[in-house]
Amino acid sequence: MGVIKRQGLKTILVNYVGVAIGALSVLFIYPLNDELYGFAQWVYSTIILLAPLASFGISSVVLKFYPVFKSKVDKANHGFLNLILLIFSASYLVFLICWFAFKPFLLQGFEYLNMDGSAIVKHEWYLLALVYLLVAVMTATNHSANHLRIVVPNIVHQLGFKLLIPLIVLMSTLINITEQHMAFYILLFYGLVLLILTIYLKSIGALHFGKIKRPSNEFSFKSIFYFGGFSSLNSLGSSLAFRLDTIMIPFLENMLSNGYYNKIAFMSNTLEMPYRAINQIAAPIISKAWNDNDISELKTVYRKSSTNLFLVGAALFTLIWYVLDDLIAISIDPNSFPFARDIFLFLALGKLFDMLTSVNSQIIIYSKSYKYNLAFLLILGVSNIFLNYYLIRTLEYGIVGAAMATALSLFIFNFAKLVFIYFKFGLHPFSVSTLKTLLLLGLLILVYFYFPEIEVAIFALILKGIFVTLVFSLVTYYWNISKDINDTILNLISRLKSKWS
């Protein structure tokens, strides 16, 4: 857990710099052009959905099979990167053929369901190019994680994207920027990110090419294609489950509604920033643990990740719940946040349960039973399509219905994985710390309803923020909910003392 904690904490810090940028953008920039912002989020979610179809699970293959191909004597690791490039090139070509073959049927489906699919036709070539670049960036990022380096890729990709979109929205107030322009700027960004990551991999000695060779006599290349296929379908199901709301809202409502929705979704997404960081660095650790059949390491990673993620997630949920109305009040346009508290509640509860169950996806995906994850995801993905359509269009719940569908999907998906892991591997993420966090969360939510009203929004924001932060920090430390977090606090205090002594 030492490596996970160090790299995870650095990445969390980078991510929360991004959160600060995103928060300022949500409050003071995106309301200037919610429609353009909604389009940018639709583009990103769409390419995330299409990426598994174009990649044959190559970004997961990089993590799964690098320990197998890694060699102390062969600098090129038996031509591992050459193999990755070959598989990706072939899969993307097949994707393009299938896209143009099935596109007419896709558009007919939109017409039959009375959904507006014109955005796909209008921005088709940008989407196809972005899918290629996104997969390449994700693959480069995961190969960097193989070398236990995730901070720089996150700065370049995640933080860079959070700077790009508000900059373009700000520019739209000065010059005319269309959806076509936005798509073009995103394309340029991903091209630049790929170039930078390639240079970075070279600098850390992770970019070596050579003749493709079998790493051992027992190894079969079929296992790569078998795993890649299942991984691709897993990622597709995951996108259908967790990104379908942002994709379907423009089809069923409009881009403006998508902009409204995604501003609140951003607030709920801040909860899962630690989740992304821990998952990135935990994935190669879990892969190696399964390769070594080290169940003890898996148990440690599973429980500690759950403890830390759920604690941080609960603290962030409580903080945002307290100050949400005040944040909206100080924004540049409070009227551009319709149904904010309802949307946040549903999305945040779904993400909290996701954090509680922590690295369950990685435990299944990198085990010999990885194919079972496919069943969970595909059933959930298809169900989520109907849930979104039913709640948004049929029941006319609009963007609140999209949040409800996403929350329900997250709960069903993670509960199914939780039960499977327990009965299959005898592992679960819960501990006494889980109960302590639940009690602390429940207590603070109860206090919220009796918290005195403060008329001036900025003062309310500051006082509520200080109150929640102090209570959570002090109770967490003195109740010893997380040893990792306590150790981090003690190390920080020790460094400050030594610096000032």
N, C-alpha and C positions, 0 to 999 in steps of 0.2 A: 504493500500500500504506500510505501515511501515515494516511489516514482509517480504513482497515480496522484498522490497528494500534492507533490511539488508542481508537476505539469498541470494538474487540474486547477490548482489555486492561481497559477499564472494565467491560465486561459480564462478562468472566471473573472479575473481582474480586467483582462482585455475585453471580455464580453460585456462587462458592466460599464466600461467606457462607451461601448456601443449602445448600451441601454440609455446612458445619459444623453448621447446624441439623438437616439431615437425618441426619447421622452420630450426633448425640446422640439424635435420635428413634429411629433404628434400634436403638441399643444400650440405651437406657434407657426409652423410652416405648412404642414399637410392640409389644414383647413383652408388655405389659400387656393388649393386646387384639389379637392378630394377626388374628383373624377380621374385626374391624371395619376394620382397616387393609387387609386383602386386598380387602374390598368396595370401599373408596374407590379403590384402584388399578384394580379391575375397571370401575368407573363411568368413570374418566378414560380408560382405554384404549378402552372401548366408544364413548364419544362422539367420540374421535379417529378411530375406524374409520368411524363414521356421518357425520362432518362432510363428507368429500368428496362423499358422495351428496346432501347437502343444500345444497351451496354452489356447485356448478358451477365449482369451481376458482377462486372469486372472489378468495381471498387471494393466489393466484399471478398472477391477472390484474392485480391492483393493482400488482405489481412490474413485470410484463412491459410494460404499456401506459402506465404513467405517463410515461415519457420521450417517448412518442409524443404524448400529450395535453398535456404541459406547455407552457405558453405564457408569454412574458414580458409580453405585453400583456393577456391575458385572465386575470384573477385567479382565476376559477373553472376555469381549465384546460379550456375547452370542455365544461364540465358533467361532468367525469370522475366526481366522487363521486356525482352524481345517477344516472349510468349504472350505477355499481357497486351502488347501493342497489336500483335497478330489477331488475337481473339477480339479485341475491341474494334479493329478495322472491319473484320468480317461481320460482326454483329451489327455495326452501324449501317453497313451496306444492305444487309437483310432488312433492317428497320425501314430504310428509305423505300425499298421495293414494296414492302407491306403497306407503308403509309399511303403511297399513291394508288395502290390497288384497292384499299379499303376506305379511302377518304369519301368516295361517293355514298357509301352505305352509312358512314358516320353522320354526314350532313342530312341524309334522309331521316335518320333517327332523331336528330334535332328538330326537324320540321314536323315529324309525327307527334313529338311531345310538346310542340308549340314553344320551343326554346330557340333563342337567338344565337346561332352559331357563326354569325358573320365575322366575328373577331378572329376565328381560326383561319378563315379564308384570306382575310385581309393581311394578316401578319404571319402567314405560313412559313415563308422562307427565313424570317428572323427566328421563329420558333425552332425550326429544324437545325439551324446553325448553332443556336444557343444550347440545344440539347447536347450536341457534340462537345462544345466547350465546357459545359457544366460537368459532364461525365469525366472528361479529362482532368478538370480541376479536382473533383472528388477523388479520383484515382491517385493523383499526385499528393493530395492531402493525406490519404490513408497510407500511402507508401512512406510519407514523412512520419506518420504515427508508428509505423514498423520500427523506426529508429528512435522512437519515444520523443519525437519533436512535433508538437502540435500548436505551439504558440504563434510562430511566424505565419503559418498558413491561415490561422484564424484572424490574425491582424490584417493580412492582405485581402482575404476573401470576405469574411463576415463583417469586419469593421469597415472595409472599403465599400461594401455594398450599402451599409448604413449611412455612409457619407454621400454616396453617389445620388441616391433617390431624392433626399431633401434639397441637394444642390440643383438638381434638374427642376424640381417643383418651384424653387425660388427663381430660377431663370425664367420660368413660364410666366412670372408676373411682369417681366421686363420685355420679353420677346415671345412670339407665338411658337409654342412647342406642342406639336401634335403627338398622338399615340405612336405614329410612325417614327418620329424623332426619338421618343423615349425608348422604343425597341432598339433603335440603332445605337444609342448611347450605352445601353445595357450590353449589347453585343461587343462593342469596343472594350468595355470594362472587363468582360470575361476573357477576351483575347489577351489583354494586358496581364491579368491575374495568372493565366496559364504560363505566360512567358516568365514572370517573376518566380513562380513556384519551380519551374524547370531549372532556373539559375540557382535557386536555393537548394534543391536536391543535389545539384552538382557540387555545391560548396560544402555540404555535409558528407560527401562521399557516398551518396545513395543512388547515383545515376551511373550504372555500369551496364553495358550491353555485351552480349556474347552469344555464341551458338547455343541453341536450345538443346538441352540434354536432360535425360531422366535422372532425377536426384538420387534414386536408389533402384535396385533391381525389383523391389516389391511394389514400387510406385506405378500407378496407371494414370495416364493422362485423361482417361475417361472420367476419373473422379472430379477433375476440374470442371468439365463440361456439365456433369451431373449437378455439382454444387452450384455452379454459375447459373444454371437454368432455374433451380429452386430459389436461389438468392434473388434473381431478377423478379420472379413472381412474388417473393416476399416483399420486396421493395415496392412493387406495384400495388400490392394489397395495402401496404402501410400508407402509401400516398392516397389511395382511395378512401382510407379510413380517416386520415388526419389532415388532408389538404383539400378535400373535396368541397368544403364549404366555400373557400375562396375562389375555387374554379366555377362552382355552380351558381353562385350569387349573380354574377354578370349575365349568365344565360337565362336565369329566372327572374331577375330584377334588372339591375343596370350597374355600370361601373361606379356611379356615384354611391350607390348603396354599398358596394364593395369597399369603397374608400372609408365610409362610416364604420363598417364592420371591422376592417383591418386595423383601424386606430385603437379600438378596444382590444382586439386580438393581440396587438403588440403589447399592451399592458399585461395581459395574461401570459404571454410568451416569456416575459421576464422571469417568470417562475422557473422555467425549464432551462435557463442559461447554464446553471450548474450541471443539470442533467446531460446536456450536450457535451460539456467539457469532460465530465467523468466518463461518459460512454466512449468518447473518442480515445482516451488513453487506456480505458479498461478493456476495450475490445481485443488488442493484441495480447494483453495479459491473460484474458479468459481463453483466447485461442491457444496460447502456450500451455495453460493449465490443463485443458482438455487433451492436448497433444501428449502431455506428461502424465495424464490421468491423476492429476493432483486435486482431489475433491476438497481437501482441506483449504487450499488456496481459493477455490471457487466459493466455498462457504464464507470465507473471510471477506472476499470482495463483494459478494452479494449482500451480506448483512451491513457491512460498514457503508457501502454505497447507499443502501436504503436509509440508514440512520441519518447520514449527512444530508442526503438529497431531500428527504422528507422534512427535516428540521429547517433547512434553509428555505424550502418551498413554503412551509407553513408560515415562517416569519415574513416572507415577501407577500404572501396572500393577505395576511393580517394587515400589514402596512398599507398595501394598496386599497384594501377594503375600507380602512379608516379614512384615507385621504382622497378617494376617488372623486367625490363631489367637489372638493376644494380644488383639485387639479383642473377639472373641467371649468370651474368658475373663473380661473385665472387664464384660461386659454384665449386665443385670439378670437374664437367664435364658439362659445358654449353651445349654440344651437346645432352644431355639426356633430354632436355626440348623442344621437337618439338611442334610447334603450340601453344606455351604457352600463348601468349596474346589473341589469338582467343578463346581458351578454357576458360581462366579466364573470359573474357568479358561475354560470354554466361552464364556460371555458376553463376557468381556474380550478374548479372542483375536479374536472376531468384530468387536468394536468397534475394536480396534487396526487391523485391516485396513481397516475403514471410514475411519479417520482417515488412514491411509497414502494412500488414494486420494482423500482430501479432497473438493474441490468438484466431483467428476465429475457428480453429478446436476444441479447448477446449470448446468454447461457444456452439457449436453445439453438441459435443459428450456428454456433461454433462447436456444437456437439454432434455426435453421430445421428442424433434424432432431429437434425435441422429441418427435415422435410415436414415435420408436424407443424412447424410455424406457418407453413404455407396454407394449411387448412384453416387455421385461425384467421389469417389475414384475408384470404380470398372470400370466405363467408362474410367476414366483417365488412370488407370493402364493398361487396355487392349490396349488403344490407344497408350500408351507409348511403349508397346512391338513392335507394328508395326512401330512406329516412329523410334525407335532405329534400328530395322532391315532394314528399308527403307533407313535411312540416313547413317548408317554405311556400310551396305553391298551393297544395290542396287545402291545408288548414289555414293558410294565409298568415302564418306567424312571421314571415319575412326573415330578416336577419337574426332575430331572436331564435327562430326555428332552426337556423343553421348552427347556432351555438348549442342548442339542445341536442341536435343530431351528433355533433362532434363529441360532446361530453358523454353521451350514451355509448358511442362507439369506443371511446377510450376505456370506459369502465368494463364493457363486455370483453374487449380484447385483452386487457391486462388481467382480469379475473380468470379468464380461460387459461392464460399462460401460467399464472400463479398456481392454479390447481394442477396443471400438467407437470410443472417442475417439481412440485411437492411429491406427487405420486410416482413420478418417473425416476427422479434423482434423489429424493429425500431431502431437498433443500427448500428453505423458505427465508424471506428477508426480515422477519419480524424479531423484535427483542423487547426488553423492558423499556428501552429508549423510545420505541414506537409509541407505547402507551403514554409515556411522559410527554411526548410531543403533542399527542392528541389532547391530553388534558390541558396543556398550556394553550393550545389553539382554541379549544372550547371556552376556556376562561376568558380569554381576550375578546373573543367574538361576543360573549355575554356582556362584558364591560362596555363594548361599543354602543349598545342600545341605551346605556345610562350615561354615556360620556356627555359632559356639558356642551351646549351649543356655543360656537364662537362665530360671530357675525362676519368678521374680516377674514376672507378666504386664505390670504397668505399667512396670517397668524395661526389660523386653524391648521393649516398644512404643516407649519413648523412644530407647533406644540404636539399635535397628534403623532408626527413622525418621531419626535424625541421620546414621547411616552412609549410607543410600541417598541422602538429600538432598545431603550433602556430595560424595559420589562423582559423582552425576549433574551437580551444579552445576559442580564444578571441571572435570570432563572436557568438559562441554558448552562451557564458556567458553574453556578453553585449546586445545581441539581445533577451536574455531570452527565448531561444527556449524550454528548458526543465527545469521546476522548480525543479524536482527531482535531476537532475544533478547539477544545481546551488547550491541547498541546500547541496549536498554532497561535492562540492568544498569549500563552506563556512565553513562547519563543519571541513573539513580537515585543512583549514587555521587556524581556531580557535584552534584546537588541537595543531598544530605546534607552534602557538604563545604562548599558555599556557605552552608548554613543554620547550620552550627556554626563557621564561620570568623569 
